Amino acid sequence: MQNSTAMDNDQSPKTNRRIMKSRIGIKNIIAFIVSIGLLIYLFQQVNLHNIVQHFTQISWLEFFIIAGIYFSTVFFRGLRINSLVQGSFSRTKAVSFSAIHSFANHVFPFRMGELVLPWLFNKYTTYNYASSFYALVLMRLYDLIVVLFIFTGSFLFYYMSRNTSMDPVIFSIAIFLEVLLLLGLVFSEKLIKMLFKIMQSLSKKLGQRGKRFAFRLSEIEENITALQKKETSAAKYIFLPAFTFALWMSNYIMFFTVLKFLQIKIGFWTSVLGSSGAIVTNLLPINGLGSFGTLEAGWTLGFMFVGLDKNSAIASSFVMHIIVVFVGMIIAGTGFILLQYKSKTRQNK
């Protein structure tokens, strides 16, 4: 009896891994089907010649300008990583991490590209998975707060451009949200700790497996506390928010620049509001393989909401996405080569 129980215990991790792999496989199949379905629908709504025509409007000089703006988003993400780890490794390495991580999120479905950052931390630095997981969660919380802050601001500007007077109720709600989001930035670390405490208490109620998960969470929390003690006030309250704002504004400037080069006349804040549809589909774990289909759908809906015609919205979504993936692949590839070269150089020494 004891032997059979021991065998069951030995087999359970393997069974869990098989179940996990099958679930991931099912999710990937669903993501592929959704992506293909959305792409077929979008191609039915627009002439393929129209998309090619939009591509030909962009010159090589304009392409390199867009590529430069994209690199600035990668660069600011790298500076944010470097600030978070208190410069414990080089900026070049941090920017390389940023480039690879950003591209992985574009390519892998269901935000599975997020797992690449902890892997990079573990492989190329002295940080363990727990510390890198905390860094990832903190950065994503900053991203969410800043995106919502910019979205609310763009909605206010868009509303004011369409109306002669501002509704005091809408204005009050918007300002209240902006203040609330700024407070969220200030207390972001406490919010993460509170989230871990809630998850631990809930996990303990789920039997033996839940207790094991709660123990793992407590280990991660210890690593988080150790990492937080190393953080300076300047990094926490100035550099992290500033770099997050900078990278997202660079993103929105890139979107606006693509539209301008495509001869689409639209204001900056209107473009920020319209591109929010693409941002939401990219941040949520609903994107398909390569984000193709889901990102275009979000972009199209967002820009149709602000008054852009359907053909221009769909065609510009494909142009923007293909450029971002192509440029992202080159920058991520360069970053990976740099990491490998520096790693081999240190081994030889």
Helices and strands as residue ranges (DSSP letters): H 2-45, H 48-56, H 60-84, H 91-107, G 109-115, H 116-124, H 129-162, H 168-186, H 188-203, H 207-230, H 233-234, I 235-239, H 240-261, H 268-283, G 289-291, H 294-305, H 310-348
